[in-house]
């Protein structure tokens, strides 16, 4: 699937989830899906839990996050002490 097609699976509407990016046609935010993955859920578990989602929805969340971070600059969250 092309990047444009994946990104079209994500929508932003101020009337849905206070404008957070969500998977099109759902109230599942990109942030929520990424947190599930970060805490150990795998794609199969997420798809089983949320009827109607497909693997491309999960990949769209990852791509959206990657594209959102491309032009961002960051400060360290904590200073490393040697």
N, C-alpha and C positions, 0 to 999 in steps of 0.2 A: 504494500500500500504506500502511496506517495505521501511525503511529509504534509503537503497541503491537505490531503484527504484526512490524515490523522488529526491535524490541528482543527479541522472543521468539526470534529467530534466534541470539541470543547466549546462551551458557550459562556458568555459573560453578560448577565442581565441584572441591573440594579434591583429588580423586583424579585430575584431568586437568590437566596442565600446571601443577601446584602451585597450582591455584585461579585461574590467570589467566583472564580472559574469553576465550572461544574461540567460533568459529562452530559452532553446534549440529551435533553429529555428526562433528566434525573435531578435529584437534589444531592447527588454525591459529588462533593467538591474534590478538585484535584489534590488539595492539601490532605483531605481525609484518606484518599487512596494511597498517596505517598506515605502517609503515616502508617497505614496498614502494612505496606511493604517494608518500611523501615523497622517495624517491630516484629518482622519474621513471617508475616502471612505471605503465601505464595500466590501466584496468579490463579491457579486452580481453586484454591480455597476462597479467594475473593469472588470468582465467577460463580462458585457454588452458593455462596451466601447471598449474592445480589442477582436475582433472576433478571434476565434481560441484558446484562452486561456481556460483552464479548472481549476477547483478548485485545482487539484493536483499541478498545476503550482504555485499557490499562496502559498500553503502549503510548496512546495519545497523552495521557497524564504525564508520563515520563518525558516525552518530547516537549510538551508544553513547559514543563519545569526547566528543561535544558535550555530551551530558547529564551525563557524569561531571565535566566541567569547570564546569558551571553554578554550583555553589556553592563552588568552590575560590577561594582567594586565593593570589597568587603574589608572590614576591620576584624582582627582576630577576636573571637569570643572570650578568650582568656589568654593571659600572658604566660608563656612557658618560662619556668624558672629552672635554670641549669644547676 
